[in-house]
Amino acid sequence: MLTILFVAMAGLLIGSFLNVVIYRLPRGETVVFGRSYCPGCRRVLAWYDLIPLVSYIILRGRCRYCGGRISPRYPLVELTTGAVFAALFYRLGPGWVLVKYLFLACFLIAASFIDLEHYLIPDRLIFAGLLVGGGFLLSNREITIGSGFLGALSAAGLLWLLALASRGNVGGGDIKLAAVVGLFMGWPWGLGAVLGGLFLAGAAGAFLLALRVKGRKDPLPLAPFLSAGALVAFFWGPQILAWYAGLLGVG
């Protein structure tokens, strides 16, 4: 239990860094150098203003210097990262496979929140995902190289076909994101992640249409749903597949 708590706290710290990535990457800023600052007054923040969750609560969601509102996205990203880190450690235990999926989780969280805010997924983020995913595929034989490439091809190919059928309603960034997911998860779980994400996106879209929050032509960021589909496929994929096979009377 103490180890899981430690991993969750590490996730909170990583989530704080992901907030930097989410804010700076779409704006073309460096994510490696430069101290954190308030987006409103541009004042450089002290270390005690950057303690994950704690600083947000103490400051009541306001900048210490200008009083500007701090986006709730910051604690949400930190909490999400901490929770996912703890869940992955509980499922996998220590090892390189855990490191692989922790990186995938970070990649998906960053892509999801950037897409929610900007309706895009930066190519620099995609390149990092493909580079690290390829490295794990070559060095960590959790899945075969063939499985990784087939997972990437099938996941990206499905979205590419959907983009053609929908005449551009699926963006190129979503197709590249699917390729990264497939590269990490392999066959058939990469494809399963995309199918699950599309199902979740369809359900959410119908719900928002029913509430008249969005119209039929309004864009819907797909990255959060693909990310959720990846998590569902990772944690419950075999059970869902067995349940579906039972419905069909297979096996």
ZADO-1210 file (C-alpha; in nm, 4 decimals, padded with zeros to 6 digits):
<atoms>
<atom x="00.0000" y="00.0000" z="00.0000" code="MET" pos="1"/>
<atom x="00.2822" y="00.2408" z="00.0850" code="LEU" pos="2"/>
<atom x="00.4463" y="00.1657" z="-00.2500" code="THR" pos="3"/>
<atom x="00.1238" y="00.2411" z="-00.4389" code="ILE" pos="4"/>
<atom x="00.0925" y="00.5660" z="-00.2424" code="LEU" pos="5"/>
<atom x="00.4491" y="00.6578" z="-00.3365" code="PHE" pos="6"/>
<atom x="00.3761" y="00.5847" z="-00.7049" code="VAL" pos="7"/>
<atom x="00.0598" y="00.7983" z="-00.6851" code="ALA" pos="8"/>
<atom x="00.2606" y="01.0874" z="-00.5372" code="MET" pos="9"/>
<atom x="00.5171" y="01.0483" z="-00.8146" code="ALA" pos="10"/>
<atom x="00.2245" y="01.0675" z="-01.0565" code="GLY" pos="11"/>
<atom x="00.1153" y="01.3970" z="-00.9012" code="LEU" pos="12"/>
<atom x="00.4639" y="01.5388" z="-00.9611" code="LEU" pos="13"/>
<atom x="00.4702" y="01.4107" z="-01.3192" code="ILE" pos="14"/>
<atom x="00.1229" y="01.5556" z="-01.3658" code="GLY" pos="15"/>
<atom x="00.2611" y="01.8962" z="-01.2657" code="SER" pos="16"/>
<atom x="00.5177" y="01.8649" z="-01.5460" code="PHE" pos="17"/>
<atom x="00.2474" y="01.7529" z="-01.7896" code="LEU" pos="18"/>
<atom x="00.0650" y="02.0776" z="-01.7152" code="ASN" pos="19"/>
<atom x="00.3733" y="02.2599" z="-01.8433" code="VAL" pos="20"/>
<atom x="00.3680" y="02.0461" z="-02.1586" code="VAL" pos="21"/>
<atom x="-00.0045" y="02.1028" z="-02.2089" code="ILE" pos="22"/>
<atom x="00.0283" y="02.4793" z="-02.1781" code="TYR" pos="23"/>
<atom x="00.3557" y="02.5399" z="-02.3605" code="ARG" pos="24"/>
<atom x="00.3685" y="02.2862" z="-02.6432" code="LEU" pos="25"/>
<atom x="00.0757" y="02.4250" z="-02.8492" code="PRO" pos="26"/>
<atom x="00.2229" y="02.7732" z="-02.8071" code="ARG" pos="27"/>
<atom x="00.5610" y="02.6695" z="-02.9451" code="GLY" pos="28"/>
<atom x="00.7412" y="02.7254" z="-02.6141" code="GLU" pos="29"/>
<atom x="01.0115" y="02.5030" z="-02.4692" code="THR" pos="30"/>
<atom x="00.8989" y="02.2478" z="-02.2129" code="VAL" pos="31"/>
<atom x="01.2499" y="02.1756" z="-02.0851" code="VAL" pos="32"/>
<atom x="01.3931" y="02.5168" z="-01.9961" code="PHE" pos="33"/>
<atom x="01.2454" y="02.8164" z="-01.8200" code="GLY" pos="34"/>
<atom x="01.0706" y="02.8429" z="-01.4860" code="ARG" pos="35"/>
<atom x="00.6940" y="02.8204" z="-01.4481" code="SER" pos="36"/>
<atom x="00.5002" y="03.1460" z="-01.4573" code="TYR" pos="37"/>
<atom x="00.1466" y="03.2730" z="-01.4194" code="CYS" pos="38"/>
<atom x="-00.0231" y="03.2895" z="-01.7626" code="PRO" pos="39"/>
<atom x="-00.2040" y="03.6049" z="-01.6514" code="GLY" pos="40"/>
<atom x="00.0613" y="03.8324" z="-01.5009" code="CYS" pos="41"/>
<atom x="00.3664" y="03.6392" z="-01.6315" code="ARG" pos="42"/>
<atom x="00.5200" y="03.6459" z="-01.2809" code="ARG" pos="43"/>
<atom x="00.7696" y="03.3651" z="-01.2188" code="VAL" pos="44"/>
<atom x="00.6253" y="03.1298" z="-00.9568" code="LEU" pos="45"/>
<atom x="00.8074" y="03.0202" z="-00.6417" code="ALA" pos="46"/>
<atom x="00.8491" y="02.6532" z="-00.5581" code="TRP" pos="47"/>
<atom x="00.5802" y="02.6747" z="-00.2894" code="TYR" pos="48"/>
<atom x="00.3313" y="02.7883" z="-00.5539" code="ASP" pos="49"/>
<atom x="00.3917" y="02.4688" z="-00.7523" code="LEU" pos="50"/>
<atom x="00.3256" y="02.1919" z="-00.4990" code="ILE" pos="51"/>
<atom x="00.0813" y="01.9554" z="-00.6754" code="PRO" pos="52"/>
<atom x="-00.2774" y="01.9955" z="-00.5472" code="LEU" pos="53"/>
<atom x="-00.1633" y="02.1557" z="-00.2215" code="VAL" pos="54"/>
<atom x="-00.0741" y="02.4948" z="-00.3702" code="SER" pos="55"/>
<atom x="-00.4011" y="02.5107" z="-00.5633" code="TYR" pos="56"/>
<atom x="-00.6017" y="02.4406" z="-00.2482" code="ILE" pos="57"/>
<atom x="-00.4059" y="02.6860" z="-00.0305" code="ILE" pos="58"/>
<atom x="-00.4300" y="02.9598" z="-00.2932" code="LEU" pos="59"/>
<atom x="-00.7994" y="02.8785" z="-00.3492" code="ARG" pos="60"/>
<atom x="-00.7447" y="02.8564" z="-00.7203" code="GLY" pos="61"/>
<atom x="-00.6006" y="03.2082" z="-00.7516" code="ARG" pos="62"/>
<atom x="-00.2577" y="03.3426" z="-00.8436" code="CYS" pos="63"/>
<atom x="-00.0706" y="03.4649" z="-00.5354" code="ARG" pos="64"/>
<atom x="00.0505" y="03.7769" z="-00.7207" code="TYR" pos="65"/>
<atom x="-00.2273" y="03.8994" z="-00.9490" code="CYS" pos="66"/>
<atom x="-00.5282" y="03.7169" z="-00.8058" code="GLY" pos="67"/>
<atom x="-00.6129" y="03.5740" z="-01.1457" code="GLY" pos="68"/>
<atom x="-00.8049" y="03.2488" z="-01.1603" code="ARG" pos="69"/>
<atom x="-00.5973" y="02.9314" z="-01.1964" code="ILE" pos="70"/>
<atom x="-00.7568" y="02.6866" z="-01.4370" code="SER" pos="71"/>
<atom x="-00.9000" y="02.3757" z="-01.2656" code="PRO" pos="72"/>
<atom x="-00.7230" y="02.1852" z="-01.5408" code="ARG" pos="73"/>
<atom x="-00.4043" y="02.1977" z="-01.3310" code="TYR" pos="74"/>
<atom x="-00.5260" y="01.9920" z="-01.0324" code="PRO" pos="75"/>
<atom x="-00.7342" y="01.7722" z="-01.2642" code="LEU" pos="76"/>
<atom x="-00.4277" y="01.6722" z="-01.4665" code="VAL" pos="77"/>
<atom x="-00.2304" y="01.6058" z="-01.1475" code="GLU" pos="78"/>
<atom x="-00.5080" y="01.3938" z="-00.9951" code="LEU" pos="79"/>
<atom x="-00.5622" y="01.2001" z="-01.3178" code="THR" pos="80"/>
<atom x="-00.1916" y="01.1249" z="-01.3562" code="THR" pos="81"/>
<atom x="-00.1579" y="01.0149" z="-00.9944" code="GLY" pos="82"/>
<atom x="-00.4609" y="00.7863" z="-01.0167" code="ALA" pos="83"/>
<atom x="-00.3534" y="00.6281" z="-01.3456" code="VAL" pos="84"/>
<atom x="00.0015" y="00.5745" z="-01.2178" code="PHE" pos="85"/>
<atom x="-00.1315" y="00.3974" z="-00.9077" code="ALA" pos="86"/>
<atom x="-00.3689" y="00.1807" z="-01.1136" code="ALA" pos="87"/>
<atom x="-00.0946" y="00.0794" z="-01.3582" code="LEU" pos="88"/>
<atom x="00.1444" y="-00.0095" z="-01.0758" code="PHE" pos="89"/>
<atom x="-00.1260" y="-00.2147" z="-00.9044" code="TYR" pos="90"/>
<atom x="-00.1909" y="-00.4020" z="-01.2287" code="ARG" pos="91"/>
<atom x="00.1662" y="-00.4527" z="-01.3539" code="LEU" pos="92"/>
<atom x="00.4022" y="-00.4248" z="-01.0578" code="GLY" pos="93"/>
<atom x="00.7547" y="-00.2867" z="-01.0966" code="PRO" pos="94"/>
<atom x="00.9460" y="-00.3409" z="-01.4221" code="GLY" pos="95"/>
<atom x="01.0108" y="-00.2057" z="-01.7692" code="TRP" pos="96"/>
<atom x="00.6601" y="-00.2920" z="-01.8850" code="VAL" pos="97"/>
<atom x="00.5306" y="-00.0578" z="-01.6163" code="LEU" pos="98"/>
<atom x="00.7655" y="00.2174" z="-01.7375" code="VAL" pos="99"/>
<atom x="00.6371" y="00.1673" z="-02.0904" code="LYS" pos="100"/>
<atom x="00.2724" y="00.2103" z="-01.9946" code="TYR" pos="101"/>
<atom x="00.3465" y="00.4987" z="-01.7588" code="LEU" pos="102"/>
<atom x="00.4965" y="00.6826" z="-02.0559" code="PHE" pos="103"/>
<atom x="00.1939" y="00.5953" z="-02.2707" code="LEU" pos="104"/>
<atom x="-00.0336" y="00.7280" z="-01.9963" code="ALA" pos="105"/>
<atom x="00.1599" y="01.0561" z="-01.9820" code="CYS" pos="106"/>
<atom x="00.1455" y="01.0856" z="-02.3600" code="PHE" pos="107"/>
<atom x="-00.2313" y="01.0264" z="-02.3673" code="LEU" pos="108"/>
<atom x="-00.3040" y="01.2676" z="-02.0816" code="ILE" pos="109"/>
<atom x="-00.1041" y="01.5450" z="-02.2506" code="ALA" pos="110"/>
<atom x="-00.2639" y="01.4780" z="-02.5899" code="ALA" pos="111"/>
<atom x="-00.6146" y="01.4679" z="-02.4414" code="SER" pos="112"/>
<atom x="-00.5967" y="01.7990" z="-02.2566" code="PHE" pos="113"/>
<atom x="-00.4257" y="01.9769" z="-02.5462" code="ILE" pos="114"/>
<atom x="-00.6959" y="01.8516" z="-02.7821" code="ASP" pos="115"/>
<atom x="-00.9702" y="01.9601" z="-02.5416" code="LEU" pos="116"/>
<atom x="-00.8335" y="02.3148" z="-02.5354" code="GLU" pos="117"/>
<atom x="-00.6939" y="02.3630" z="-02.8860" code="HIS" pos="118"/>
<atom x="-00.8561" y="02.0925" z="-03.1025" code="TYR" pos="119"/>
<atom x="-00.5163" y="01.9733" z="-03.2190" code="LEU" pos="120"/>
<atom x="-00.2383" y="01.7324" z="-03.1243" code="ILE" pos="121"/>
<atom x="00.1097" y="01.8806" z="-03.1797" code="PRO" pos="122"/>
<atom x="00.3395" y="01.6924" z="-03.4133" code="ASP" pos="123"/>
<atom x="00.6233" y="01.7255" z="-03.1610" code="ARG" pos="124"/>
<atom x="00.4196" y="01.5249" z="-02.9115" code="LEU" pos="125"/>
<atom x="00.3339" y="01.2623" z="-03.1737" code="ILE" pos="126"/>
<atom x="00.6994" y="01.2338" z="-03.2752" code="PHE" pos="127"/>
<atom x="00.8025" y="01.1787" z="-02.9121" code="ALA" pos="128"/>
<atom x="00.5368" y="00.9083" z="-02.8775" code="GLY" pos="129"/>
<atom x="00.6466" y="00.7268" z="-03.1933" code="LEU" pos="130"/>
<atom x="01.0146" y="00.7530" z="-03.1009" code="LEU" pos="131"/>
<atom x="00.9724" y="00.6181" z="-02.7470" code="VAL" pos="132"/>
<atom x="00.7164" y="00.3601" z="-02.8565" code="GLY" pos="133"/>
<atom x="00.9548" y="00.2316" z="-03.1231" code="GLY" pos="134"/>
<atom x="01.2325" y="00.2159" z="-02.8655" code="GLY" pos="135"/>
<atom x="01.0235" y="00.0046" z="-02.6287" code="PHE" pos="136"/>
<atom x="00.9156" y="-00.2176" z="-02.9175" code="LEU" pos="137"/>
<atom x="01.2775" y="-00.2936" z="-03.0048" code="LEU" pos="138"/>
<atom x="01.4114" y="-00.3297" z="-02.6503" code="SER" pos="139"/>
<atom x="01.1218" y="-00.4644" z="-02.4467" code="ASN" pos="140"/>
<atom x="00.9670" y="-00.7774" z="-02.5947" code="ARG" pos="141"/>
<atom x="00.6345" y="-00.7566" z="-02.4118" code="GLU" pos="142"/>
<atom x="00.4844" y="-00.7664" z="-02.7610" code="ILE" pos="143"/>
<atom x="00.6523" y="-00.8687" z="-03.0854" code="THR" pos="144"/>
<atom x="00.7718" y="-00.6163" z="-03.3419" code="ILE" pos="145"/>
<atom x="00.5125" y="-00.7528" z="-03.5845" code="GLY" pos="146"/>
<atom x="00.2366" y="-00.7087" z="-03.3283" code="SER" pos="147"/>
<atom x="00.3417" y="-00.3493" z="-03.2655" code="GLY" pos="148"/>
<atom x="00.3461" y="-00.2572" z="-03.6327" code="PHE" pos="149"/>
<atom x="00.0181" y="-00.4371" z="-03.6994" code="LEU" pos="150"/>
<atom x="-00.1384" y="-00.2610" z="-03.4030" code="GLY" pos="151"/>
<atom x="-00.0227" y="00.0782" z="-03.5298" code="ALA" pos="152"/>
<atom x="-00.1305" y="00.0081" z="-03.8880" code="LEU" pos="153"/>
<atom x="-00.4749" y="-00.1245" z="-03.7967" code="SER" pos="154"/>
<atom x="-00.5496" y="00.1520" z="-03.5446" code="ALA" pos="155"/>
<atom x="-00.4355" y="00.4348" z="-03.7718" code="ALA" pos="156"/>
<atom x="-00.5886" y="00.2676" z="-04.0782" code="GLY" pos="157"/>
<atom x="-00.9324" y="00.2512" z="-03.9188" code="LEU" pos="158"/>
<atom x="-00.9284" y="00.6231" z="-03.8417" code="LEU" pos="159"/>
<atom x="-00.7903" y="00.7018" z="-04.1860" code="TRP" pos="160"/>
<atom x="-01.0834" y="00.5198" z="-04.3465" code="LEU" pos="161"/>
<atom x="-01.3211" y="00.7002" z="-04.1123" code="LEU" pos="162"/>
<atom x="-01.1617" y="01.0328" z="-04.2093" code="ALA" pos="163"/>
<atom x="-01.2237" y="00.9550" z="-04.5761" code="LEU" pos="164"/>
<atom x="-01.5814" y="00.8472" z="-04.5106" code="ALA" pos="165"/>
<atom x="-01.6582" y="01.1521" z="-04.2943" code="SER" pos="166"/>
<atom x="-01.4865" y="01.3939" z="-04.5351" code="ARG" pos="167"/>
<atom x="-01.2410" y="01.5335" z="-04.2860" code="GLY" pos="168"/>
<atom x="-01.4296" y="01.5119" z="-03.9568" code="ASN" pos="169"/>
<atom x="-01.1402" y="01.3023" z="-03.8212" code="VAL" pos="170"/>
<atom x="-00.8149" y="01.4980" z="-03.8091" code="GLY" pos="171"/>
<atom x="-00.4654" y="01.3909" z="-03.9029" code="GLY" pos="172"/>
<atom x="-00.3559" y="01.4297" z="-03.5417" code="GLY" pos="173"/>
<atom x="-00.6138" y="01.1715" z="-03.4341" code="ASP" pos="174"/>
<atom x="-00.4828" y="00.9253" z="-03.6942" code="ILE" pos="175"/>
<atom x="-00.1250" y="00.9739" z="-03.5717" code="LYS" pos="176"/>
<atom x="-00.2377" y="00.9392" z="-03.2103" code="LEU" pos="177"/>
<atom x="-00.4027" y="00.6073" z="-03.2960" code="ALA" pos="178"/>
<atom x="-00.0764" y="00.4904" z="-03.4535" code="ALA" pos="179"/>
<atom x="00.1109" y="00.5632" z="-03.1297" code="VAL" pos="180"/>
<atom x="-00.1490" y="00.3742" z="-02.9245" code="VAL" pos="181"/>
<atom x="-00.1299" y="00.0768" z="-03.1600" code="GLY" pos="182"/>
<atom x="00.2504" y="00.0807" z="-03.1516" code="LEU" pos="183"/>
<atom x="00.2501" y="00.0598" z="-02.7715" code="PHE" pos="184"/>
<atom x="-00.0369" y="-00.1860" z="-02.7286" code="MET" pos="185"/>
<atom x="00.0096" y="-00.4068" z="-03.0334" code="GLY" pos="186"/>
<atom x="-00.2442" y="-00.6268" z="-03.2050" code="TRP" pos="187"/>
<atom x="-00.5379" y="-00.6564" z="-03.1377" code="PRO" pos="188"/>
<atom x="-00.5536" y="-00.4196" z="-02.8415" code="TRP" pos="189"/>
<atom x="-00.4472" y="-00.1105" z="-03.0359" code="GLY" pos="190"/>
<atom x="-00.7397" y="-00.1589" z="-03.2714" code="LEU" pos="191"/>
<atom x="-00.9628" y="-00.2396" z="-02.9742" code="GLY" pos="192"/>
<atom x="-00.8599" y="00.0869" z="-02.8084" code="ALA" pos="193"/>
<atom x="-00.9649" y="00.2852" z="-03.1161" code="VAL" pos="194"/>
<atom x="-01.2952" y="00.0989" z="-03.1466" code="LEU" pos="195"/>
<atom x="-01.3668" y="00.1629" z="-02.7805" code="GLY" pos="196"/>
<atom x="-01.2727" y="00.5286" z="-02.8176" code="GLY" pos="197"/>
<atom x="-01.5034" y="00.5708" z="-03.1172" code="LEU" pos="198"/>
<atom x="-01.7886" y="00.4086" z="-02.9236" code="PHE" pos="199"/>
<atom x="-01.7328" y="00.6453" z="-02.6292" code="LEU" pos="200"/>
<atom x="-01.7072" y="00.9464" z="-02.8614" code="ALA" pos="201"/>
<atom x="-02.0316" y="00.8473" z="-03.0345" code="GLY" pos="202"/>
<atom x="-02.2124" y="00.8073" z="-02.7015" code="ALA" pos="203"/>
<atom x="-02.0797" y="01.1411" z="-02.5743" code="ALA" pos="204"/>
<atom x="-02.1694" y="01.3152" z="-02.8999" code="GLY" pos="205"/>
<atom x="-02.5261" y="01.1818" z="-02.8878" code="ALA" pos="206"/>
<atom x="-02.5573" y="01.2923" z="-02.5249" code="PHE" pos="207"/>
<atom x="-02.4319" y="01.6447" z="-02.6025" code="LEU" pos="208"/>
<atom x="-02.6652" y="01.6659" z="-02.9022" code="LEU" pos="209"/>
<atom x="-02.9587" y="01.5633" z="-02.6867" code="ALA" pos="210"/>
<atom x="-02.8722" y="01.8362" z="-02.4377" code="LEU" pos="211"/>
<atom x="-02.8200" y="02.0816" z="-02.7262" code="ARG" pos="212"/>
<atom x="-02.4732" y="02.1604" z="-02.5956" code="VAL" pos="213"/>
<atom x="-02.3299" y="02.0852" z="-02.9396" code="LYS" pos="214"/>
<atom x="-02.4733" y="02.0863" z="-03.2891" code="GLY" pos="215"/>
<atom x="-02.4211" y="01.8217" z="-03.5554" code="ARG" pos="216"/>
<atom x="-02.1440" y="02.0214" z="-03.7238" code="LYS" pos="217"/>
<atom x="-01.9626" y="02.1225" z="-03.4055" code="ASP" pos="218"/>
<atom x="-01.6199" y="01.9584" z="-03.3613" code="PRO" pos="219"/>
<atom x="-01.5627" y="01.7037" z="-03.0872" code="LEU" pos="220"/>
<atom x="-01.2045" y="01.6458" z="-02.9685" code="PRO" pos="221"/>
<atom x="-01.1312" y="01.2784" z="-03.0228" code="LEU" pos="222"/>
<atom x="-00.8076" y="01.2379" z="-02.8241" code="ALA" pos="223"/>
<atom x="-00.9768" y="01.2110" z="-02.4805" code="PRO" pos="224"/>
<atom x="-01.2009" y="00.9318" z="-02.6075" code="PHE" pos="225"/>
<atom x="-00.9176" y="00.7446" z="-02.7779" code="LEU" pos="226"/>
<atom x="-00.7228" y="00.7724" z="-02.4520" code="SER" pos="227"/>
<atom x="-01.0173" y="00.6407" z="-02.2526" code="ALA" pos="228"/>
<atom x="-01.0551" y="00.3588" z="-02.5055" code="GLY" pos="229"/>
<atom x="-00.6886" y="00.2690" z="-02.4578" code="ALA" pos="230"/>
<atom x="-00.7321" y="00.2492" z="-02.0802" code="LEU" pos="231"/>
<atom x="-01.0458" y="00.0370" z="-02.1158" code="VAL" pos="232"/>
<atom x="-00.8714" y="-00.1986" z="-02.3599" code="ALA" pos="233"/>
<atom x="-00.5690" y="-00.2285" z="-02.1295" code="PHE" pos="234"/>
<atom x="-00.7555" y="-00.2952" z="-01.8058" code="PHE" pos="235"/>
<atom x="-01.0667" y="-00.4795" z="-01.9258" code="TRP" pos="236"/>
<atom x="-01.0004" y="-00.5798" z="-02.2879" code="GLY" pos="237"/>
<atom x="-00.9905" y="-00.9588" z="-02.2359" code="PRO" pos="238"/>
<atom x="-01.3068" y="-00.9517" z="-02.0221" code="GLN" pos="239"/>
<atom x="-01.4945" y="-00.7426" z="-02.2786" code="ILE" pos="240"/>
<atom x="-01.3786" y="-00.9740" z="-02.5580" code="LEU" pos="241"/>
<atom x="-01.4916" y="-01.2825" z="-02.3613" code="ALA" pos="242"/>
<atom x="-01.8284" y="-01.1204" z="-02.2873" code="TRP" pos="243"/>
<atom x="-01.8795" y="-01.0321" z="-02.6544" code="TYR" pos="244"/>
<atom x="-01.7785" y="-01.3817" z="-02.7646" code="ALA" pos="245"/>
<atom x="-02.0340" y="-01.5211" z="-02.5193" code="GLY" pos="246"/>
<atom x="-02.3062" y="-01.3078" z="-02.6749" code="LEU" pos="247"/>
<atom x="-02.2169" y="-01.4456" z="-03.0158" code="LEU" pos="248"/>
<atom x="-02.2015" y="-01.7991" z="-02.8816" code="GLY" pos="249"/>
<atom x="-01.8326" y="-01.8328" z="-02.9718" code="VAL" pos="250"/>
<atom x="-01.5958" y="-02.0341" z="-02.7535" code="GLY" pos="251"/>
</atoms>
